[in-house]
Amino acid sequence: MAERAENAELRTDFALLIDGQLVGGEDSLDVINPAFGTIFARCPAAGRAQLDEAVAAARRAFESWRGTTFEHRAGLVRKMAQALREHQSELAELLTREQGKPLSQSVAEIDRGAAQSEGMVGIEIPVETLVDDDQRHIELHYRPLGVVGIITPWNAPVNLALGPLVSALYTGNTVVLKPSPYTPLTTLKLGELLRDIFPAGVVNVLAGGDELGQWITEHSGVDKISFTGSVATGKKVAASAAGTLKRVTLELGGNDPAIILDDVDPKAIAKKVFFASFVNSGQVCMAIKRIYAHESVYDELCDALVEEANKAKVGNGLDPETELGPLQNRMQYDKVRSIIEETKKSGARILAGGDVPEGGGYFIPPTLVADVDENSRLVREEQFGPVVPILKYSDLDDAVRRANDTRYGLSGSVWTADPERGRQIAQRLEVGTAWVNQHRATSAFVPFGGAKESGLGRQYSAIGLKGYMEPEVISVAKG
């Protein structure tokens, strides 16, 4: 455990939200600032009895909340979005302190979360007429499920909470929301804002350790789980939820390929490809994690990406010049360091970075690797950090095969001067989302989720919203 920073005041102004009340916990969590590796805050942690209280409150609130209209619920979500914008500065600074990302990106995360929330509540879920003839009138309705347990990760805690939160609330469900124990603080402050907007019990926010997540997934009073995180944990969530046949939406890890075709100008795309790979120091499920470049542009692309890596400023996210912050936690930092060391020993060529500085923070410079074995950890695993392999190909069919040769299937991209050619190749990628000449482009109106082991279900769009509802057929015989 890290020591608390000397001469730093420990921040403790946090509370759980249960049934409309801000309360303490049965235990507490120490929260580390990853830029220093030191404790800067402590927050309450819920015990099993408090989870039971929150679930009971959510079930009580569901009886009246489910009867409200989409329009009414949309109005409250819009008030939430406005509150996020009004408190954006203080929330963003707290987010950077607990997560590590540059302050500008924390501001953008909150702004994007607010905009996505407003977008989702503009989507209609109408009653669908399936049959209307002389004998029968059959309609397809969608009704809310009940209590939704939402478990979120540490890489983008605000944005990845708001997507499922708004989906659940807008469709008439009530919520128990649990953030990662590494980054609970901004979500708890979000709970304080929601207390003044939504009726008591509609939203409950509980911080706690990993055991709290397990209690939520197996709780008989929870009807659906929305989980965002690793594949390994997602499988445990699905197994635990199966005991009561809960509905699940799982947005899990990715090992996204980017295929660079032979007709591109490497210098023209380098900045976009670099940012899509290294934003949030690579701690993004849909970041580019493998780059496949045609042999005719390979060397020039490597040089252009190295140039981007060498000029990127790594540092404390509160420094306005910082572009890449630290890894969020020690466990992930140690994992990425081990991948880099193993890659070095394999004989691969380090093009940029690779040397981890000494110090208290969890900093790793952007690292680009060439001549790496296709079966190495760096290529096969989701590194979830600032180290990316650049792999050469000569045959496009071979590149597509290699890109698809993974248990992951979240997203991927194709980069080309010919968008139609890119679209045809994108269709061959075995992923939930395939982009052309872009990466990480998402929208409230476009479904997002993974193929293969990268998840189940979708977030966003009408498809995502319906995942928080039960389809019900109403069939009426005439005469």
N, C-alpha and C positions, 0 to 999 in steps of 0.2 A: 504494500500500500504506500502511495506517495505521502510525503509529509506536507503539512500545510505551509504555504509560503510565509516566510518571516515578515512581520510587520504588516501582514495583510488581514483585514477584518473579515471574519468568516460570515458569509451572507446566509441568513436563515429565514428570510421572509417568504416562506412558501407554505402552501396548505393543500390538502386533498379536497376534492369537491364530491360530497356524498349527499344526495337528496336536497340539493340547494344550499347546503351548509359547508363552509370552509372549516376543515377540522385537521387536527394533528394525526399522526400515524402511530401504530403500535411499535414501530421501529424507525430507523432513519437510514438515509443513504448519503455518503460523502460523494461529492461531485468534483471531478478533477478538471482543471484548465489544461488542455493538452499542449498548449504553447509553452508551459512551464513544467508539466508533470506534477503539479501540486494541487492540493485541495483548496478550493475557493468558496465552496458553498455546501450546505447540508440541508436536506429536505426530508419530510416525513415519508415513511414507507408503510403501505397498508398491510395488515394481516388478513388472515382468512375470514375472521369475523366481520371485518370492514368490507371485504368483498361481498360477503353475503348481504350486508346492509345495502350496498350499492346496487346489487342485482335486484333485491326486493324493491328498492325505490324505483328502479327502472321499470320493473313489471307493473307496479302501481301506476306510474305515470303513463305507461303505454296505453292503458284503457281509455284515457281521454285524448292523448296525443294522436292516436291512430284515427280518431274521428275528425281531426282538423283537416282543412283543405290543403291541396298543394300550394295554393296561392298564399295562404296564411303562413305555412312553413317556409316558403320562399322569402317572404318578407322578413322573417326573423334571421334567415341566413344572410340576407343582404345587410341587416343591422350588424351581424357578426363581422362581415367583410369591412364595413365602415369602422367598426371598433378596432380591427386589426390595423387599419391604416392610421387611425388616430394614435395608436400606441406603437407604431412601427419602429421608431427610433430606440425606445427602451427594450422592446422585444428583440430587435436585431442585435443590439450590443450583448444582451444576455445569451442569445443563440451563438454568437461568435465565441464568447467566453467558454461555453460548455461544449461546443462542437469543434471549434477551431477554424472554420472557413473564414475567408476575408469578409469584413463587415459589409462591403458592397454586395456580396453574394447573399449574405443574411438578409439584407434589406430587400433584395430581389426575390428571395424565397418567400418572404411574408407578402410582398406585393403580388407575386404570382399565385400564391395560395388564395388570396382574397379574390383575384380576378377569376381563377378557376372555379371558386365557390359560386360566384355570381353567374358564371357560364352554365354550371350544372343545373341551377334552379331555373334556367330558361328552357330546359328540355321538357317536353310534354310526354306523359305516359298515358295515352288514351285507352279507353275501352275499345277492343277490336271486335267487330262483327265478323264471325266466321261463316255462319249460315243464316240466311233469312229467306225462307220459302213458305209454301202453303202449310207445311207440316211443323216446321220448327224455326225457332229463333235462338241461335247459339252465339254467346259472347265470350270473349276471353278477357278476364279482369286480372289485375295485379294488386295484391293486398300485402301490407307490411308483414314481416316475419315475427317481430317481437323485440327482444333485447339483442343487440349486436355488441359483441366484444371486439374491440379494435386494439391490436397490438402493433406498435410501430418501432422502426429501427432508429439508429443513432446518426445516420448520415445526412438526412434531411428531415428532422423531426417535425417541423411545422407543416411543410407541404405534404408529407406522407401521412400526417394525421388528418389534414383537412379533406383530402379526397374521399376516404371512406367515411369520415364523420358527416360530411355534407350528404353523401349518398344515402347514408342510413337515416339521417334526420329528415331530409326532403321527402323520402319515400314513406315516412310515417313510423319509423322505428325509434326506439330509445337506445341509449349507448352507455357502455362502460369502456372508457378509453385508458389504455395503459402505455405510456412511453417507455423507451429503453431506460434501464437503470444508469446508463452512461450519460444520457441527455434528457433528464426528466423536467428540467426547470422551466423552459419556455412553454412546454405543454401545460404545466401546472398554472403558469400565469395566463395561458389561454383559458383554462378552466375558470379562473377568476372573472374574466370578461364574459364568458358564456353564462355564468351564474346570474348576471343582470339582464340577460336576453331571453333565455329559455326557461320554461316552467321547471320547478323543482323536480328532480328525478329524471328529467329527459336526458340530460348529459351528466355523467359522473366521471371524474378523472382521478385515477389512482396510480401513484408511483409505487414501485416495488421491484424486487429482484426477479430473477428468472422463474422462481417458484410461483410468483403471482400469475405469470403468464400461463403456466400449466393449470393452476386452479381455475382460471377463466375458461380455458379451452375444454376442461372436463366438467364445468359447472352445469348442472341440470337446468338451471334457470336462464341459461344463455342459448339463444336460438341460432345464432350465426357467428362465425369468426371471420374477421378480416385481418390477415397477417401479412406484413411486409418484412422480409428478412432473408436469411440464408436458406439454401436448399435443404441442408441438414436439419435445421430447426423447423422448416416448413413441413417436412415429412413427419416430425414429431407432433406438430400441431394437428395435422390431418389424422394421425393415428389416435390422438387423444380426443379429438372432436367426433371421431367415428363411434365412440361409445354411446352417444345420444343422437347419432346421425345429424349433427349440426350441418347446416349449409356452410361452405367455406369459400372464401376468395383468397387465393395465395399469390402474392407477387413476390417471386423469389429471385435468386441471383442470376447473373448472366455472364457469358463469355463472348461478348459481341465482336464479330468480325467486321472489318472494313476492307472491301476489295477495291483496290486502286487500279483502274484500267490503263491501257497503254496509250490512251489519247489525252490524258490530263496534262495540265501544266502544274508540276509539283509545287512550285513556289506560290501559285495562285490558291492552292487548297491547303497549304501547310498549316496556316494559322487556325483554320476551322477544324482540321483533323487533330491538331495538337490540343486545342481546347476541349474537343469532344472526348479526348483520351484522358486528359489530366485535370479537368475541372474538379474542384473539391478534392484535389490530390488523388484523383482516380477512385474516390469512394462514392461511386454512383453505379447503381445496378445496370443501367443502360449506357455506361460509358464504353467507348471503343477499348477493347482489351487485346485484340490481335489485329495487326495490319498486314494484309497480303498485297504486295505491290508487284506489278509486272516488271520483269527484268529490264525492260527498256527505260523505265523511269525510276527504278529502285534506288540507285545511287544518289540521284538528284533529290529524290524525296527524303532519303535519309539525311542528306546535308541540310535540307530546308527545315526538317523537324528538329535536328540538333541545334540549329540557329535559334529556333523558338525556345527550346529547352534552356539554352545557355543564357538567354536574356530574361527568363521568367524569375521574378523575385519570390523567394521562399521566406516566410517569416510569420510573426505574430499577426493574426487576422485583424487586430485592431490598428495595425500600422497601415495607413492609407495606401502605401506603395506595394503592399503585399498582394501577390497574385495567387499564390499557393500556400495554404496553411499547413499545420501539422496533421499527421494521422490522428484519428480521434481518440484512440485508447491504446494502452500498452500492449494488449494482446494482439491487436491488428498490426501495430508497429513491429512487434517481434516476428510475426508471420511474414510480413513483407521483407524485412531484413533477411530472414532465413532464405526466402526465395532468391533474393539478390545474391547472397553468398553462394548458394547452390548453383546459380546460373554462372557466376564467375568461375567456379571450380570445373564446370562442364566444358570450358573452353570457348563459350560464346563470346562475342565481341561487344564490349560496352561502348556505345557511341557517345553517350552523355550521362552524367550523374554516376550512380553506382557507389559513391563513397558517402557513407552516412556520418554526419558530423556528431561529435561528442556534445553533451549538454543535457539539460533537464527536460527539454521539450521533445515531442515525438516527430521530429522533422526528418524527412527523406527527400532528397532532391529529385526532380523529374528525371527518370532513368529510361533510356532507349537502348534496346538490345538487338544486335544483328547476329546472323549465323548461329541461331539457336535451334536445338533439336525439337522436332515437332512433338515428341513425346515427353518433353520436359514439363516440370510443374508450372513453369511460367506460361506455357501454351495451353496445357490441359486444364489447369485450375483457374478459378476466378481469383485473381490476385487482389483485387479491391484495394489498390494502392498505386502510387505513381511510378510504375515500372511496366513498360509495354514492349513486346517483341515486334520487330518488323521482319516479315517473312517474304521471301522471293518466290515468284512463280513464273513459268513461261507459257503454260497452257491454261486457258480460262476454265475449262471444264475441271481441271485438276484443282484450281483455286476454289471453285465452288464446292467441290467434294471435301476439300480440307476445311473449308469454313463450316460446313455442315457436320463434320466429324467430331461431334461433341454431345454430351448429354444435356447441355444447355440449349435454350432456344428463345431467349428474350427478344433480342432485336439485332439488327445488323444494317450495314449500309454499303452502297455501291457509288463510286466516284468516277465520273466520266464527262467528256465533252458532249456526249450524245445522250440526252435524257431518255429517249425512247429505248435505246440500247440498254441503258441502266435499268429501266423499268422491267424489261424482259429478264435481265439477270436477277433483279431483286425478287421476282416471283419464284425463283429457284431456291431462295434461302429458306431454311426450315426454322422460321422465327415467328414471333407474334407480330412484330412490326419490322418492315424493311424500308429503309429510306434511300433516296437517290440524291446525291450531292448535298446531304445534310445528315445530321445525327442528333438524337435527343430532342427532336421536335415533337411536342405533345400538345394536346388541346382538350378542353372540357368536353368537346363534341366528338372526339375520336377515341374509340376503345383502345386500352393499353393493357397488355398482359403477356404471359409467356407461353410458348410451346414446350414440348418435352418436359424436362424437370424444372423449367423456369416458372412454373406456376399453374394455377387453375383459375378459370374465370377471367373477368376483365374489370378494370376500373374505368370510370368516365363513360360518357355517351349514354344513350338509352340502353344499350346492352349492359353496361356496367350498373346502371341504376336498377335494372330488372333483376340483377343478381342479389339485390337486397329485398326482393319481394317474392311472394309465392304466386305463380300463375294459377288461376282458378277459372274453370269453365262453368258458365251458367247456361244451361240448356232448358228451354221452355217449349213444351209441346203446345201447338195451336189447335183449338177446337176439340 
